[in-house]
């Protein structure tokens, strides 16, 4: 079998069957597909068996390869003295996926994310989380002093962890997913944003790295996306005016909201193609998503290499080709902007209708407005970071 990772296998041409084998003599193996028990296997005696010298009677649970007509996730348990010791997933794919190993790894990662969101959202569309930026824009545009804003759903996810293979380790998969994303988040992205902000970026680098990695970090699960989606607007009229202005004038924020939602639709298309056993369509959808999320050259530290064409179906809120950057770059700029604005005040308030407006404290009003705005940007960064990790698999 072709190994896409330690837990992902592609059937070779002509395969008639494959086996799940328990090599440890003291343990039992149970294999399930679609929650139906396929079979069990255990070796006689104790000790670890050498697979090269196993008789056919010891090969384990057999499965008919002709039944694998689309990517199949098997649930595999190992038991010791009747107690479950490990419980995880193993993927087996048809031969048509040979040569598409990178796409397979991306799809397995995306499938884990969507499955966990679906199970934690009680019937809600799991792709709704990618519209949280659009929800924020609507809320900030509608904000009025002391007025509670309702009607925008909070999307909660309550799983204890997001684990792609359950209890099973997959060293190969970790190498494919961790090296590129760590390099991009900790080195490439800060360098790009520093160029965009003429060297002022850096103080939020560690915080940004944590946010971008959090969606696949078990410690972050059990939280909720965009809890500012219903909130009591600040009593400070100037802070509310600033939120209103951000919702119509901050092109990077508006573009980020547009790109996040569009990227979610690309992810939906990729997962659908994966489920329908269409490698080419799956690869195309992930490629389109990657352009929107991390650009076409995430390994480059040259700013011009990260300008992208958003393509059809994506509203262009920036309308200048020299500043059209991918989602993660735009959100990283916003995170640094927030820190700067909290120190010096937002330019909108610094040049308010009347600089001598009674009671106006630009810095305090900015800080008040940044409470909900920063929460929205953090939520968007967390979700975008999950998409970026998928995009960067194998880069």
TORKOL-4160 file (C-alpha; in steps of 0.2 Angstrom, whole numbers, padded with zeros to 4 digits, m for minus):
395
<pt num="1" X="0000" Y="0000" Z="0000"/>
<pt num="2" X="0005" Y="0018" Z="m0003"/>
<pt num="3" X="0008" Y="0027" Z="0013"/>
<pt num="4" X="0003" Y="0045" Z="0013"/>
<pt num="5" X="0007" Y="0045" Z="0032"/>
<pt num="6" X="0008" Y="0032" Z="0046"/>
<pt num="7" X="m0011" Y="0032" Z="0047"/>
<pt num="8" X="m0016" Y="0036" Z="0028"/>
<pt num="9" X="m0015" Y="0022" Z="0015"/>
<pt num="10" X="m0019" Y="0022" Z="m0004"/>
<pt num="11" X="m0022" Y="0005" Z="m0012"/>
<pt num="12" X="m0010" Y="0000" Z="m0025"/>
<pt num="13" X="m0017" Y="m0005" Z="m0042"/>
<pt num="14" X="m0024" Y="m0023" Z="m0043"/>
<pt num="15" X="m0026" Y="m0025" Z="m0024"/>
<pt num="16" X="m0040" Y="m0037" Z="m0020"/>
<pt num="17" X="m0039" Y="m0036" Z="m0001"/>
<pt num="18" X="m0030" Y="m0028" Z="0014"/>
<pt num="19" X="m0028" Y="m0032" Z="0032"/>
<pt num="20" X="m0028" Y="m0024" Z="0049"/>
<pt num="21" X="m0015" Y="m0033" Z="0060"/>
<pt num="22" X="m0012" Y="m0034" Z="0078"/>
<pt num="23" X="0007" Y="m0038" Z="0081"/>
<pt num="24" X="0007" Y="m0037" Z="0100"/>
<pt num="25" X="0002" Y="m0054" Z="0107"/>
<pt num="26" X="m0006" Y="m0048" Z="0123"/>
<pt num="27" X="m0018" Y="m0036" Z="0114"/>
<pt num="28" X="m0034" Y="m0037" Z="0104"/>
<pt num="29" X="m0038" Y="m0027" Z="0089"/>
<pt num="30" X="m0056" Y="m0021" Z="0084"/>
<pt num="31" X="m0060" Y="m0013" Z="0067"/>
<pt num="32" X="m0075" Y="m0003" Z="0063"/>
<pt num="33" X="m0082" Y="0006" Z="0048"/>
<pt num="34" X="m0097" Y="0017" Z="0050"/>
<pt num="35" X="m0099" Y="0011" Z="0068"/>
<pt num="36" X="m0101" Y="m0007" Z="0062"/>
<pt num="37" X="m0089" Y="m0019" Z="0068"/>
<pt num="38" X="m0078" Y="m0026" Z="0053"/>
<pt num="39" X="m0069" Y="m0039" Z="0064"/>
<pt num="40" X="m0057" Y="m0043" Z="0078"/>
<pt num="41" X="m0039" Y="m0050" Z="0079"/>
<pt num="42" X="m0027" Y="m0055" Z="0092"/>
<pt num="43" X="m0011" Y="m0066" Z="0091"/>
<pt num="44" X="m0009" Y="m0081" Z="0101"/>
<pt num="45" X="0004" Y="m0080" Z="0115"/>
<pt num="46" X="0013" Y="m0064" Z="0121"/>
<pt num="47" X="0027" Y="m0053" Z="0113"/>
<pt num="48" X="0029" Y="m0043" Z="0097"/>
<pt num="49" X="0027" Y="m0052" Z="0081"/>
<pt num="50" X="0038" Y="m0048" Z="0065"/>
<pt num="51" X="0026" Y="m0044" Z="0051"/>
<pt num="52" X="0038" Y="m0052" Z="0038"/>
<pt num="53" X="0036" Y="m0069" Z="0046"/>
<pt num="54" X="0018" Y="m0070" Z="0050"/>
<pt num="55" X="0008" Y="m0084" Z="0042"/>
<pt num="56" X="m0007" Y="m0080" Z="0033"/>
<pt num="57" X="m0018" Y="m0085" Z="0047"/>
<pt num="58" X="m0010" Y="m0071" Z="0058"/>
<pt num="59" X="m0013" Y="m0057" Z="0045"/>
<pt num="60" X="m0028" Y="m0051" Z="0054"/>
<pt num="61" X="m0044" Y="m0043" Z="0049"/>
<pt num="62" X="m0047" Y="m0044" Z="0030"/>
<pt num="63" X="m0056" Y="m0031" Z="0020"/>
<pt num="64" X="m0062" Y="m0032" Z="0002"/>
<pt num="65" X="m0053" Y="m0018" Z="m0008"/>
<pt num="66" X="m0067" Y="m0017" Z="m0020"/>
<pt num="67" X="m0078" Y="m0009" Z="m0007"/>
<pt num="68" X="m0066" Y="0006" Z="m0006"/>
<pt num="69" X="m0074" Y="0016" Z="m0019"/>
<pt num="70" X="m0071" Y="0033" Z="m0010"/>
<pt num="71" X="m0059" Y="0038" Z="0005"/>
<pt num="72" X="m0064" Y="0027" Z="0020"/>
<pt num="73" X="m0061" Y="0031" Z="0038"/>
<pt num="74" X="m0059" Y="0016" Z="0049"/>
<pt num="75" X="m0061" Y="0017" Z="0068"/>
<pt num="76" X="m0047" Y="0005" Z="0076"/>
<pt num="77" X="m0046" Y="0001" Z="0094"/>
<pt num="78" X="m0033" Y="m0009" Z="0103"/>
<pt num="79" X="m0038" Y="m0017" Z="0119"/>
<pt num="80" X="m0027" Y="m0024" Z="0134"/>
<pt num="81" X="m0036" Y="m0036" Z="0145"/>
<pt num="82" X="m0053" Y="m0031" Z="0139"/>
<pt num="83" X="m0050" Y="m0012" Z="0142"/>
<pt num="84" X="m0048" Y="0000" Z="0127"/>
<pt num="85" X="m0030" Y="0006" Z="0127"/>
<pt num="86" X="m0031" Y="0016" Z="0110"/>
<pt num="87" X="m0045" Y="0022" Z="0100"/>
<pt num="88" X="m0041" Y="0031" Z="0083"/>
<pt num="89" X="m0043" Y="0033" Z="0065"/>
<pt num="90" X="m0035" Y="0025" Z="0050"/>
<pt num="91" X="m0039" Y="0030" Z="0032"/>
<pt num="92" X="m0039" Y="0019" Z="0016"/>
<pt num="93" X="m0041" Y="0027" Z="m0001"/>
<pt num="94" X="m0044" Y="0020" Z="m0018"/>
<pt num="95" X="m0030" Y="0019" Z="m0030"/>
<pt num="96" X="m0036" Y="0034" Z="m0040"/>
<pt num="97" X="m0028" Y="0045" Z="m0026"/>
<pt num="98" X="m0010" Y="0039" Z="m0030"/>
<pt num="99" X="0000" Y="0054" Z="m0034"/>
<pt num="100" X="m0011" Y="0065" Z="m0024"/>
<pt num="101" X="m0004" Y="0062" Z="m0007"/>
<pt num="102" X="m0002" Y="0081" Z="m0002"/>
<pt num="103" X="m0021" Y="0083" Z="m0006"/>
<pt num="104" X="m0025" Y="0068" Z="0004"/>
<pt num="105" X="m0016" Y="0075" Z="0019"/>
<pt num="106" X="m0025" Y="0091" Z="0017"/>
<pt num="107" X="m0042" Y="0083" Z="0015"/>
<pt num="108" X="m0040" Y="0072" Z="0031"/>
<pt num="109" X="m0035" Y="0087" Z="0041"/>
<pt num="110" X="m0050" Y="0097" Z="0034"/>
<pt num="111" X="m0062" Y="0082" Z="0037"/>
<pt num="112" X="m0056" Y="0081" Z="0055"/>
<pt num="113" X="m0060" Y="0100" Z="0057"/>
<pt num="114" X="m0077" Y="0099" Z="0049"/>
<pt num="115" X="m0082" Y="0083" Z="0058"/>
<pt num="116" X="m0078" Y="0091" Z="0075"/>
<pt num="117" X="m0087" Y="0107" Z="0071"/>
<pt num="118" X="m0102" Y="0098" Z="0065"/>
<pt num="119" X="m0103" Y="0087" Z="0081"/>
<pt num="120" X="m0101" Y="0102" Z="0092"/>
<pt num="121" X="m0114" Y="0114" Z="0084"/>
<pt num="122" X="m0130" Y="0104" Z="0087"/>
<pt num="123" X="m0136" Y="0104" Z="0069"/>
<pt num="124" X="m0129" Y="0121" Z="0063"/>
<pt num="125" X="m0119" Y="0122" Z="0047"/>
<pt num="126" X="m0101" Y="0119" Z="0052"/>
<pt num="127" X="m0096" Y="0131" Z="0038"/>
<pt num="128" X="m0105" Y="0145" Z="0046"/>
<pt num="129" X="m0090" Y="0149" Z="0057"/>
<pt num="130" X="m0081" Y="0156" Z="0042"/>
<pt num="131" X="m0094" Y="0170" Z="0041"/>
<pt num="132" X="m0090" Y="0176" Z="0058"/>
<pt num="133" X="m0080" Y="0191" Z="0050"/>
<pt num="134" X="m0096" Y="0196" Z="0040"/>
<pt num="135" X="m0106" Y="0195" Z="0056"/>
<pt num="136" X="m0094" Y="0206" Z="0065"/>
<pt num="137" X="m0095" Y="0219" Z="0050"/>
<pt num="138" X="m0114" Y="0219" Z="0052"/>
<pt num="139" X="m0114" Y="0221" Z="0071"/>
<pt num="140" X="m0102" Y="0235" Z="0071"/>
<pt num="141" X="m0111" Y="0244" Z="0057"/>
<pt num="142" X="m0127" Y="0243" Z="0067"/>
<pt num="143" X="m0120" Y="0248" Z="0084"/>
<pt num="144" X="m0128" Y="0262" Z="0093"/>
<pt num="145" X="m0124" Y="0269" Z="0110"/>
<pt num="146" X="m0131" Y="0258" Z="0124"/>
<pt num="147" X="m0141" Y="0247" Z="0112"/>
<pt num="148" X="m0139" Y="0228" Z="0114"/>
<pt num="149" X="m0137" Y="0220" Z="0097"/>
<pt num="150" X="m0145" Y="0203" Z="0094"/>
<pt num="151" X="m0149" Y="0191" Z="0080"/>
<pt num="152" X="m0132" Y="0186" Z="0075"/>
<pt num="153" X="m0129" Y="0168" Z="0081"/>
<pt num="154" X="m0114" Y="0163" Z="0092"/>
<pt num="155" X="m0106" Y="0147" Z="0085"/>
<pt num="156" X="m0100" Y="0136" Z="0099"/>
<pt num="157" X="m0090" Y="0121" Z="0098"/>
<pt num="158" X="m0089" Y="0110" Z="0113"/>
<pt num="159" X="m0077" Y="0096" Z="0109"/>
<pt num="160" X="m0064" Y="0092" Z="0121"/>
<pt num="161" X="m0050" Y="0091" Z="0108"/>
<pt num="162" X="m0048" Y="0090" Z="0089"/>
<pt num="163" X="m0038" Y="0075" Z="0085"/>
<pt num="164" X="m0035" Y="0069" Z="0068"/>
<pt num="165" X="m0031" Y="0051" Z="0071"/>
<pt num="166" X="m0038" Y="0050" Z="0089"/>
<pt num="167" X="m0026" Y="0041" Z="0101"/>
<pt num="168" X="m0014" Y="0036" Z="0087"/>
<pt num="169" X="0002" Y="0046" Z="0084"/>
<pt num="170" X="0007" Y="0049" Z="0066"/>
<pt num="171" X="0025" Y="0056" Z="0065"/>
<pt num="172" X="0025" Y="0057" Z="0046"/>
<pt num="173" X="0009" Y="0068" Z="0046"/>
<pt num="174" X="0016" Y="0079" Z="0060"/>
<pt num="175" X="0031" Y="0082" Z="0049"/>
<pt num="176" X="0021" Y="0087" Z="0034"/>
<pt num="177" X="0009" Y="0098" Z="0044"/>
<pt num="178" X="0020" Y="0106" Z="0057"/>
<pt num="179" X="0037" Y="0111" Z="0049"/>
<pt num="180" X="0029" Y="0122" Z="0035"/>
<pt num="181" X="0016" Y="0131" Z="0046"/>
<pt num="182" X="0028" Y="0134" Z="0060"/>
<pt num="183" X="0041" Y="0142" Z="0048"/>
<pt num="184" X="0027" Y="0153" Z="0040"/>
<pt num="185" X="0019" Y="0159" Z="0056"/>
<pt num="186" X="0034" Y="0162" Z="0066"/>
<pt num="187" X="0046" Y="0169" Z="0052"/>
<pt num="188" X="0039" Y="0173" Z="0035"/>
<pt num="189" X="0023" Y="0181" Z="0041"/>
<pt num="190" X="0031" Y="0193" Z="0053"/>
<pt num="191" X="0043" Y="0198" Z="0040"/>
<pt num="192" X="0030" Y="0202" Z="0028"/>
<pt num="193" X="0019" Y="0212" Z="0040"/>
<pt num="194" X="0035" Y="0222" Z="0046"/>
<pt num="195" X="0037" Y="0227" Z="0027"/>
<pt num="196" X="0019" Y="0232" Z="0026"/>
<pt num="197" X="0020" Y="0242" Z="0042"/>
<pt num="198" X="0037" Y="0249" Z="0038"/>
<pt num="199" X="0046" Y="0240" Z="0052"/>
<pt num="200" X="0034" Y="0242" Z="0067"/>
<pt num="201" X="0028" Y="0224" Z="0068"/>
<pt num="202" X="0035" Y="0212" Z="0081"/>
<pt num="203" X="0027" Y="0215" Z="0098"/>
<pt num="204" X="0013" Y="0204" Z="0094"/>
<pt num="205" X="0022" Y="0190" Z="0085"/>
<pt num="206" X="0021" Y="0177" Z="0099"/>
<pt num="207" X="0003" Y="0181" Z="0102"/>
<pt num="208" X="m0001" Y="0179" Z="0083"/>
<pt num="209" X="0008" Y="0163" Z="0082"/>
<pt num="210" X="m0003" Y="0156" Z="0096"/>
<pt num="211" X="m0019" Y="0162" Z="0089"/>
<pt num="212" X="m0015" Y="0155" Z="0072"/>
<pt num="213" X="m0010" Y="0138" Z="0079"/>
<pt num="214" X="m0025" Y="0137" Z="0091"/>
<pt num="215" X="m0038" Y="0129" Z="0080"/>
<pt num="216" X="m0029" Y="0112" Z="0081"/>
<pt num="217" X="m0024" Y="0115" Z="0099"/>
<pt num="218" X="m0034" Y="0105" Z="0111"/>
<pt num="219" X="m0033" Y="0119" Z="0124"/>
<pt num="220" X="m0043" Y="0130" Z="0113"/>
<pt num="221" X="m0058" Y="0119" Z="0111"/>
<pt num="222" X="m0073" Y="0121" Z="0121"/>
<pt num="223" X="m0073" Y="0140" Z="0118"/>
<pt num="224" X="m0084" Y="0149" Z="0105"/>
<pt num="225" X="m0082" Y="0160" Z="0090"/>
<pt num="226" X="m0087" Y="0178" Z="0089"/>
<pt num="227" X="m0094" Y="0180" Z="0106"/>
<pt num="228" X="m0096" Y="0198" Z="0102"/>
<pt num="229" X="m0109" Y="0194" Z="0090"/>
<pt num="230" X="m0122" Y="0199" Z="0103"/>
<pt num="231" X="m0115" Y="0213" Z="0115"/>
<pt num="232" X="m0120" Y="0229" Z="0123"/>
<pt num="233" X="m0113" Y="0243" Z="0113"/>
<pt num="234" X="m0102" Y="0255" Z="0122"/>
<pt num="235" X="m0110" Y="0270" Z="0130"/>
<pt num="236" X="m0096" Y="0281" Z="0123"/>
<pt num="237" X="m0104" Y="0289" Z="0108"/>
<pt num="238" X="m0086" Y="0291" Z="0100"/>
<pt num="239" X="m0082" Y="0273" Z="0102"/>
<pt num="240" X="m0098" Y="0268" Z="0094"/>
<pt num="241" X="m0094" Y="0280" Z="0080"/>
<pt num="242" X="m0077" Y="0272" Z="0077"/>
<pt num="243" X="m0085" Y="0255" Z="0076"/>
<pt num="244" X="m0097" Y="0261" Z="0063"/>
<pt num="245" X="m0083" Y="0269" Z="0053"/>
<pt num="246" X="m0072" Y="0253" Z="0054"/>
<pt num="247" X="m0087" Y="0243" Z="0047"/>
<pt num="248" X="m0088" Y="0254" Z="0031"/>
<pt num="249" X="m0070" Y="0261" Z="0029"/>
<pt num="250" X="m0057" Y="0249" Z="0036"/>
<pt num="251" X="m0053" Y="0240" Z="0019"/>
<pt num="252" X="m0041" Y="0227" Z="0027"/>
<pt num="253" X="m0055" Y="0222" Z="0039"/>
<pt num="254" X="m0068" Y="0221" Z="0026"/>
<pt num="255" X="m0057" Y="0211" Z="0014"/>
<pt num="256" X="m0053" Y="0199" Z="0028"/>
<pt num="257" X="m0071" Y="0196" Z="0032"/>
<pt num="258" X="m0074" Y="0193" Z="0013"/>
<pt num="259" X="m0059" Y="0181" Z="0011"/>
<pt num="260" X="m0063" Y="0171" Z="0026"/>
<pt num="261" X="m0081" Y="0167" Z="0020"/>
<pt num="262" X="m0075" Y="0164" Z="0003"/>
<pt num="263" X="m0061" Y="0152" Z="0010"/>
<pt num="264" X="m0074" Y="0143" Z="0019"/>
<pt num="265" X="m0084" Y="0139" Z="0003"/>
<pt num="266" X="m0068" Y="0133" Z="m0005"/>
<pt num="267" X="m0065" Y="0122" Z="0010"/>
<pt num="268" X="m0083" Y="0115" Z="0008"/>
<pt num="269" X="m0079" Y="0112" Z="m0011"/>
<pt num="270" X="m0063" Y="0102" Z="m0006"/>
<pt num="271" X="m0071" Y="0092" Z="0007"/>
<pt num="272" X="m0086" Y="0088" Z="m0005"/>
<pt num="273" X="m0074" Y="0082" Z="m0018"/>
<pt num="274" X="m0064" Y="0071" Z="m0006"/>
<pt num="275" X="m0080" Y="0063" Z="m0001"/>
<pt num="276" X="m0085" Y="0060" Z="m0019"/>
<pt num="277" X="m0068" Y="0053" Z="m0023"/>
<pt num="278" X="m0063" Y="0067" Z="m0035"/>
<pt num="279" X="m0044" Y="0070" Z="m0033"/>
<pt num="280" X="m0043" Y="0083" Z="m0046"/>
<pt num="281" X="m0057" Y="0093" Z="m0040"/>
<pt num="282" X="m0051" Y="0092" Z="m0022"/>
<pt num="283" X="m0034" Y="0098" Z="m0027"/>
<pt num="284" X="m0041" Y="0112" Z="m0037"/>
<pt num="285" X="m0052" Y="0118" Z="m0022"/>
<pt num="286" X="m0037" Y="0117" Z="m0010"/>
<pt num="287" X="m0027" Y="0127" Z="m0022"/>
<pt num="288" X="m0040" Y="0141" Z="m0024"/>
<pt num="289" X="m0042" Y="0141" Z="m0005"/>
<pt num="290" X="m0023" Y="0142" Z="m0002"/>
<pt num="291" X="m0022" Y="0158" Z="m0014"/>
<pt num="292" X="m0035" Y="0167" Z="m0003"/>
<pt num="293" X="m0028" Y="0161" Z="0014"/>
<pt num="294" X="m0008" Y="0161" Z="0012"/>
<pt num="295" X="m0005" Y="0167" Z="m0006"/>
<pt num="296" X="0004" Y="0157" Z="m0020"/>
<pt num="297" X="0021" Y="0159" Z="m0013"/>
<pt num="298" X="0020" Y="0158" Z="0006"/>
<pt num="299" X="0039" Y="0152" Z="0007"/>
<pt num="300" X="0044" Y="0170" Z="0000"/>
<pt num="301" X="0049" Y="0185" Z="0011"/>
<pt num="302" X="0047" Y="0196" Z="m0004"/>
<pt num="303" X="0031" Y="0206" Z="m0001"/>
<pt num="304" X="0027" Y="0208" Z="m0020"/>
<pt num="305" X="0027" Y="0189" Z="m0021"/>
<pt num="306" X="0012" Y="0189" Z="m0009"/>
<pt num="307" X="0000" Y="0200" Z="m0019"/>
<pt num="308" X="m0014" Y="0189" Z="m0026"/>
<pt num="309" X="m0029" Y="0190" Z="m0038"/>
<pt num="310" X="m0044" Y="0186" Z="m0027"/>
<pt num="311" X="m0053" Y="0180" Z="m0043"/>
<pt num="312" X="m0071" Y="0179" Z="m0047"/>
<pt num="313" X="m0084" Y="0177" Z="m0033"/>
<pt num="314" X="m0074" Y="0187" Z="m0021"/>
<pt num="315" X="m0079" Y="0205" Z="m0018"/>
<pt num="316" X="m0064" Y="0217" Z="m0019"/>
<pt num="317" X="m0064" Y="0229" Z="m0004"/>
<pt num="318" X="m0047" Y="0235" Z="m0007"/>
<pt num="319" X="m0048" Y="0239" Z="m0026"/>
<pt num="320" X="m0029" Y="0242" Z="m0028"/>
<pt num="321" X="m0018" Y="0228" Z="m0035"/>
<pt num="322" X="m0003" Y="0233" Z="m0025"/>
<pt num="323" X="m0011" Y="0230" Z="m0008"/>
<pt num="324" X="m0021" Y="0214" Z="m0012"/>
<pt num="325" X="m0014" Y="0202" Z="0000"/>
<pt num="326" X="m0020" Y="0185" Z="0007"/>
<pt num="327" X="m0031" Y="0183" Z="0022"/>
<pt num="328" X="m0018" Y="0179" Z="0035"/>
<pt num="329" X="m0007" Y="0194" Z="0030"/>
<pt num="330" X="m0022" Y="0206" Z="0032"/>
<pt num="331" X="m0027" Y="0199" Z="0049"/>
<pt num="332" X="m0010" Y="0200" Z="0055"/>
<pt num="333" X="m0009" Y="0218" Z="0050"/>
<pt num="334" X="m0025" Y="0221" Z="0059"/>
<pt num="335" X="m0018" Y="0213" Z="0075"/>
<pt num="336" X="m0003" Y="0225" Z="0075"/>
<pt num="337" X="m0015" Y="0240" Z="0071"/>
<pt num="338" X="m0025" Y="0237" Z="0086"/>
<pt num="339" X="m0010" Y="0238" Z="0098"/>
<pt num="340" X="m0004" Y="0254" Z="0089"/>
<pt num="341" X="m0021" Y="0261" Z="0090"/>
<pt num="342" X="m0023" Y="0257" Z="0109"/>
<pt num="343" X="m0007" Y="0267" Z="0112"/>
<pt num="344" X="m0010" Y="0282" Z="0101"/>
<pt num="345" X="m0028" Y="0282" Z="0097"/>
<pt num="346" X="m0037" Y="0279" Z="0080"/>
<pt num="347" X="m0034" Y="0292" Z="0067"/>
<pt num="348" X="m0053" Y="0293" Z="0064"/>
<pt num="349" X="m0055" Y="0300" Z="0082"/>
<pt num="350" X="m0039" Y="0310" Z="0081"/>
<pt num="351" X="m0047" Y="0319" Z="0066"/>
<pt num="352" X="m0065" Y="0319" Z="0073"/>
<pt num="353" X="m0078" Y="0331" Z="0066"/>
<pt num="354" X="m0072" Y="0344" Z="0078"/>
<pt num="355" X="m0055" Y="0341" Z="0087"/>
<pt num="356" X="m0063" Y="0351" Z="0102"/>
<pt num="357" X="m0078" Y="0340" Z="0103"/>
<pt num="358" X="m0084" Y="0340" Z="0121"/>
<pt num="359" X="m0078" Y="0325" Z="0132"/>
<pt num="360" X="m0068" Y="0317" Z="0118"/>
<pt num="361" X="m0053" Y="0307" Z="0123"/>
<pt num="362" X="m0047" Y="0299" Z="0107"/>
<pt num="363" X="m0036" Y="0286" Z="0116"/>
<pt num="364" X="m0049" Y="0280" Z="0129"/>
<pt num="365" X="m0063" Y="0280" Z="0116"/>
<pt num="366" X="m0052" Y="0270" Z="0104"/>
<pt num="367" X="m0048" Y="0257" Z="0118"/>
<pt num="368" X="m0066" Y="0256" Z="0122"/>
<pt num="369" X="m0070" Y="0252" Z="0103"/>
<pt num="370" X="m0056" Y="0240" Z="0102"/>
<pt num="371" X="m0063" Y="0228" Z="0115"/>
<pt num="372" X="m0076" Y="0220" Z="0103"/>
<pt num="373" X="m0065" Y="0224" Z="0088"/>
<pt num="374" X="m0050" Y="0214" Z="0095"/>
<pt num="375" X="m0061" Y="0200" Z="0099"/>
<pt num="376" X="m0068" Y="0199" Z="0082"/>
<pt num="377" X="m0050" Y="0199" Z="0074"/>
<pt num="378" X="m0044" Y="0186" Z="0086"/>
<pt num="379" X="m0058" Y="0174" Z="0082"/>
<pt num="380" X="m0055" Y="0177" Z="0063"/>
<pt num="381" X="m0036" Y="0174" Z="0066"/>
<pt num="382" X="m0040" Y="0158" Z="0075"/>
<pt num="383" X="m0051" Y="0151" Z="0061"/>
<pt num="384" X="m0039" Y="0158" Z="0047"/>
<pt num="385" X="m0025" Y="0149" Z="0056"/>
<pt num="386" X="m0033" Y="0132" Z="0055"/>
<pt num="387" X="m0036" Y="0135" Z="0036"/>
<pt num="388" X="m0018" Y="0141" Z="0034"/>
<pt num="389" X="m0011" Y="0125" Z="0042"/>
<pt num="390" X="m0021" Y="0115" Z="0030"/>
<pt num="391" X="m0015" Y="0125" Z="0015"/>
<pt num="392" X="0003" Y="0124" Z="0021"/>
<pt num="393" X="0003" Y="0105" Z="0022"/>
<pt num="394" X="0019" Y="0099" Z="0013"/>
<pt num="395" X="0025" Y="0116" Z="0007"/>
